[in-house]
Amino acid sequence: MIIYWIMMLLPAFFTLHPVRIEARFRKWAVWLVGIIFALIIGFRYEVGGDWERYFIVYRYLLESDSFFEVFIGRDIGFEFLYWLSFQLFSNIYFVNLICAIFFIAGLIRLCLSMPLPWLALLVSVPFLIVVVSMGYTRQAAAVGLFMWGLVSLMRERKLSFYLFVIFASLFHYTVLIMLPIGLVYGSKKANVIKVVFFSVIIAIFTYIIFYNLINHMFYYYILIKFHHSDGALLRIIVSFVSAVVFFINWEKFKEKFPDEKLWFIFSLVSIFLLPLSIFYSTFADRIGIYFLVLQLVVLSRVPILITSVYNRTVFVTVVVVAYSSMLFVWLIFGNHSNKWLPYVNILLQ
């Protein structure tokens, strides 16, 4: 359990530390912590909710007769890395490490684009880092690539955003649902027809390519509700609260940040996901994972909008305490947290 508290306390220390670090040194310090996190994620052993499921994939690769049989109708980027890991190292740690690098690279890039990168990193620990990156290896890689592309979108580089989302879909096809955000963000009212047209084209193309996977997801997640995500409601509630905080500070966001419309979209969807998660928890959770970034963006920007030093300090302290408490409660009382405990790393064996 101590490793998770180290991951929380590192960004907490730098967030609350009164001494300012020069910008370039702060950047390198954040990347250094990111490398440490990548090693923690990538070389974990029997840690995470999907660990056993990925061993089923590993056995499938062992039993496959041909190279092409492995990649038909699947998340081919992840499957290729899995196949490569098996061929070169006869274990799963190579693919885990590469997916961890994809995830951490996108996360750190997004954090560094925030005015308070350490606070943004701290906010990401309980849900994005501990639960997602250690529990959903495939989707974690997709989330990381999506976050990298999201920074490009914030900087008005839409083509880069589209390319990263498409690349991310090779690891988890659900990320394709984020493509229309690039079309909507920055579009004028006169371009609404174009946005709708391209969104429909993307939807049709996605359905044709991932026909079997989408039907599988619709049947099990929507029709019969075969899967249930116990922590989905809590994660989405926290995103909902972040959306409320955004709307409270909407006018100030407009004045300070040029990408305010992007987070308006994220906030609207996060609010919509709350009632959806009550009835379709797993479906809402899989989609809601991409909207967890709203938390680290909003909660690391709001302090900049607070003019009072005292009120700013109180806000930051509340965020640190709240997210530390959520990690504590999940580790102690979470229905599936036992799959993360004890933490074992093959580098320490």
C-alpha positions in Angstrom: 0.0 0.0 0.0 2.9 2.3 0.7 3.8 2.6 -3.0 0.4 4.2 -3.7 0.9 6.8 -0.9 4.4 7.6 -2.4 2.6 8.3 -5.7 0.2 10.6 -3.9 2.7 12.3 -1.6 5.3 13.2 -4.2 3.0 15.6 -6.2 1.3 16.7 -2.9 4.7 17.7 -1.4 5.6 19.8 -4.5 2.1 21.3 -4.6 2.1 22.5 -1.0 5.8 23.3 -0.8 6.2 27.1 -0.4 9.5 27.3 -2.3 9.1 28.0 -6.1 11.2 26.0 -8.5 12.4 27.5 -11.7 10.2 26.6 -14.7 12.7 24.5 -16.6 13.8 22.5 -13.5 10.1 22.0 -12.6 9.5 20.5 -16.0 12.4 18.1 -15.6 11.2 17.2 -12.1 7.7 16.4 -13.3 9.1 14.2 -16.1 11.4 12.4 -13.6 8.4 11.6 -11.4 6.6 10.5 -14.5 9.4 8.0 -15.3 9.2 6.7 -11.8 5.4 6.2 -12.2 5.9 4.5 -15.5 8.2 1.9 -13.9 5.8 1.4 -11.1 3.0 0.8 -13.6 4.9 -1.1 -16.2 6.7 -3.6 -14.0 3.9 -4.4 -11.6 3.2 -8.1 -10.9 -0.3 -9.5 -10.4 -1.6 -6.0 -9.7 -4.8 -4.6 -11.2 -8.4 -5.8 -11.9 -7.7 -7.1 -15.4 -4.4 -8.9 -14.7 -5.9 -12.4 -15.1 -7.8 -11.4 -18.2 -4.6 -10.3 -19.9 -3.1 -13.7 -19.1 -6.0 -15.2 -21.1 -4.9 -13.1 -24.0 -1.3 -14.3 -23.4 -2.5 -18.0 -23.6 -4.5 -17.1 -26.8 -1.3 -15.9 -28.4 0.5 -19.2 -27.4 -2.3 -21.2 -29.1 -2.6 -19.1 -32.3 -1.4 -20.9 -35.4 -0.8 -17.9 -37.5 0.4 -14.3 -37.2 -2.7 -12.9 -38.9 -5.2 -14.9 -36.8 -4.1 -12.8 -33.8 -5.1 -9.5 -35.2 -8.5 -10.1 -36.8 -11.3 -7.9 -35.3 -9.2 -6.9 -32.3 -7.4 -3.9 -30.8 -4.5 -4.6 -33.1 -2.0 -2.1 -31.7 -2.3 -3.7 -28.2 -2.4 -7.2 -29.7 0.7 -6.5 -31.8 2.7 -5.3 -28.7 1.4 -8.4 -26.8 2.6 -10.7 -29.6 5.9 -8.8 -29.8 6.4 -9.1 -26.0 5.7 -12.8 -26.2 8.1 -13.3 -29.2 11.0 -11.3 -27.8 10.7 -11.8 -24.0 8.2 -14.6 -23.4 6.4 -12.4 -20.8 3.9 -9.5 -20.6 6.1 -6.9 -19.0 7.3 -5.4 -22.3 3.7 -4.6 -23.4 2.8 -3.3 -19.9 5.8 -1.0 -19.9 5.1 0.4 -23.4 1.4 1.0 -22.5 2.6 2.7 -19.3 4.9 4.9 -21.2 2.1 5.9 -23.6 -0.1 6.7 -20.7 2.4 8.6 -18.6 3.8 10.6 -21.6 0.3 11.9 -22.4 -0.5 12.6 -18.8 2.7 14.5 -18.1 2.4 16.5 -21.3 -1.1 17.5 -20.2 -0.1 18.3 -16.6 2.8 20.5 -17.9 0.3 22.5 -20.0 -1.5 23.4 -16.8 -0.5 26.4 -14.6 -0.1 24.1 -11.6 1.3 20.8 -13.0 1.9 19.2 -9.6 -1.7 19.7 -8.6 -2.9 18.3 -11.9 -0.7 15.3 -11.4 -1.9 14.8 -7.8 -5.6 14.9 -9.0 -4.8 12.1 -11.6 -3.4 9.7 -9.0 -6.5 8.0 -7.4 -8.5 7.4 -10.6 -6.4 7.8 -13.7 -3.1 6.4 -12.4 -4.0 3.8 -9.8 -7.3 2.5 -11.2 -7.1 3.1 -14.9 -3.4 2.6 -15.8 -3.0 -0.4 -13.5 -6.4 -1.9 -14.1 -7.2 -1.2 -17.8 -3.9 -1.6 -19.6 -5.3 -1.3 -23.2 -7.5 1.6 -22.4 -4.8 3.3 -20.4 -2.6 3.4 -23.5 -5.5 4.9 -25.5 -6.1 7.4 -22.7 -2.4 8.5 -22.7 -2.4 8.9 -26.5 -5.6 10.8 -26.3 -4.2 13.2 -23.7 -1.2 13.8 -25.8 -3.5 14.7 -28.7 -5.7 16.8 -26.5 -2.8 19.1 -25.8 -2.4 19.5 -29.5 -6.1 20.3 -29.8 -5.8 22.9 -27.0 -3.1 24.5 -29.2 -5.3 24.6 -32.3 -3.5 21.7 -34.0 -6.5 19.6 -34.9 -4.8 17.3 -37.4 -2.4 16.2 -34.7 -5.3 15.5 -32.4 -7.1 13.4 -35.0 -4.0 11.3 -35.7 -3.4 10.6 -32.0 -7.0 9.6 -31.5 -6.9 7.3 -34.5 -3.6 5.8 -33.2 -5.1 5.4 -29.7 -8.0 3.5 -31.3 -5.6 0.7 -32.1 -5.4 0.1 -28.4 -9.0 0.7 -27.4 -11.6 1.5 -30.0 -13.9 3.4 -27.6 -11.5 6.4 -27.9 -13.0 7.1 -31.3 -16.0 8.6 -29.6 -13.7 11.6 -28.8 -13.1 12.4 -32.5 -16.2 14.7 -32.8 -14.8 16.9 -30.0 -12.2 18.0 -32.5 -14.9 18.9 -35.0 -17.1 20.7 -32.4 -14.3 22.6 -30.6 -13.6 25.9 -32.3 -16.3 25.5 -34.9 -18.5 28.4 -35.7 -22.3 28.1 -35.9 -22.1 28.2 -39.7 -20.1 25.0 -39.6 -22.7 23.0 -37.6 -23.9 21.2 -40.7 -20.3 20.2 -41.6 -19.7 19.0 -38.0 -22.9 16.9 -38.0 -22.0 15.5 -41.5 -18.5 14.4 -40.5 -19.7 13.1 -37.2 -22.1 10.8 -39.0 -19.4 9.7 -41.4 -17.0 8.9 -38.6 -19.8 7.0 -36.8 -20.6 4.9 -39.8 -16.9 4.2 -40.6 -16.3 3.2 -36.9 -19.3 0.9 -36.9 -18.2 -0.8 -40.1 -14.6 -1.3 -38.9 -15.6 -2.4 -35.3 -18.9 -4.1 -36.1 -18.4 -7.1 -33.9 -16.8 -5.3 -31.0 -19.5 -2.6 -31.0 -22.3 -5.1 -31.1 -20.6 -7.1 -28.3 -20.4 -3.9 -26.2 -24.0 -2.9 -26.9 -25.3 -6.4 -26.0 -23.4 -6.9 -22.8 -23.2 -3.3 -21.6 -26.6 -1.9 -22.7 -29.1 -4.7 -23.4 -28.5 -7.3 -20.7 -26.1 -5.2 -18.4 -23.9 -8.2 -18.0 -21.0 -6.1 -16.7 -21.2 -3.7 -13.7 -18.6 -1.2 -12.6 -18.8 -0.6 -8.8 -16.5 2.5 -8.9 -18.1 4.1 -11.9 -20.6 6.3 -10.1 -18.0 7.7 -7.7 -15.6 8.6 -10.5 -18.3 10.2 -12.6 -19.6 12.1 -9.5 -16.2 13.6 -9.0 -16.1 14.6 -12.7 -19.6 16.0 -12.2 -18.4 18.2 -9.3 -15.5 19.4 -11.5 -18.0 20.3 -14.2 -20.0 22.3 -11.6 -16.8 24.1 -10.5 -16.1 24.9 -14.1 -19.5 26.4 -14.7 -19.3 28.5 -11.5 -16.0 29.9 -12.8 -17.1 30.0 -16.5 -16.8 33.7 -17.0 -13.3 33.8 -15.4 -12.3 30.9 -17.6 -13.3 32.8 -20.7 -11.1 35.7 -19.7 -8.0 33.6 -18.7 -7.9 30.6 -20.9 -8.4 30.5 -24.7 -9.6 26.9 -24.7 -12.6 27.4 -22.5 -15.0 26.0 -25.1 -13.2 22.7 -25.0 -13.8 22.3 -21.3 -17.4 23.5 -21.7 -17.9 20.4 -23.9 -16.2 18.2 -21.4 -18.3 19.6 -18.6 -21.6 19.1 -20.4 -20.8 15.5 -21.2 -19.6 14.8 -17.6 -23.0 16.1 -16.3 -24.8 13.9 -18.8 -22.8 10.8 -17.7 -24.0 11.0 -14.1 -27.6 9.8 -14.7 -26.3 7.4 -17.4 -24.0 5.8 -14.9 -26.9 4.9 -12.6 -28.4 2.6 -15.2 -25.5 1.6 -17.4 -22.5 1.8 -15.1 -19.9 0.0 -17.2 -20.8 1.7 -20.4 -20.7 5.1 -18.7 -17.5 4.2 -17.0 -15.7 3.2 -20.2 -16.7 6.5 -21.8 -16.2 8.5 -18.6 -12.6 7.5 -18.3 -11.7 9.9 -21.2 -13.5 12.7 -19.3 -11.5 12.2 -16.1 -9.1 14.7 -17.6 -11.6 17.4 -16.8 -10.8 17.0 -13.1 -7.1 17.7 -13.4 -7.7 20.6 -15.9 -10.3 22.4 -13.9 -8.9 21.8 -10.4 -5.4 22.9 -11.4 -6.7 26.1 -13.1 -9.2 27.4 -10.6 -6.5 28.4 -8.1 -5.1 30.8 -10.7 -8.5 32.4 -10.9 -8.7 33.0 -7.1 -7.2 36.4 -6.3 -7.1 35.9 -2.5 -3.9 34.1 -1.4 -5.8 32.7 1.6 -8.7 31.4 -0.4 -6.4 30.0 -3.1 -4.4 28.1 -0.3 -7.7 26.8 1.2 -8.9 25.6 -2.3 -5.6 23.8 -3.0 -5.5 22.2 0.4 -9.1 21.0 0.1 -8.2 19.4 -3.3 -5.2 17.6 -1.8 -7.1 16.4 1.2 -10.1 15.3 -0.9 -8.1 13.2 -3.4 -5.9 11.8 -0.6 -9.1 10.8 1.2 -10.6 9.2 -1.9 -7.4 7.1 -2.4 -7.5 6.1 1.3 -11.2 5.1 1.2 -10.8 3.1 -2.1 -7.7 1.2 -0.8 -9.4 0.3 2.5 -13.0 -0.2 1.5 -13.0 -0.6 -2.3 -14.8 -3.8 -3.5 -11.9 -4.7 -5.8 -9.0 -2.9 -4.3 -7.7 -6.3 -3.0 -6.5 -6.9 -6.6 -4.1 -4.0 -6.2 -2.8 -5.2 -2.8 -0.2 -6.0 -2.0 1.8 -4.1 -4.6 4.6 -6.2 -6.2 7.2 -5.0 -8.7 9.4 -7.4 -10.5 12.3 -4.9 -10.3 12.3 -5.3 -6.6 12.2 -9.1 -6.5 
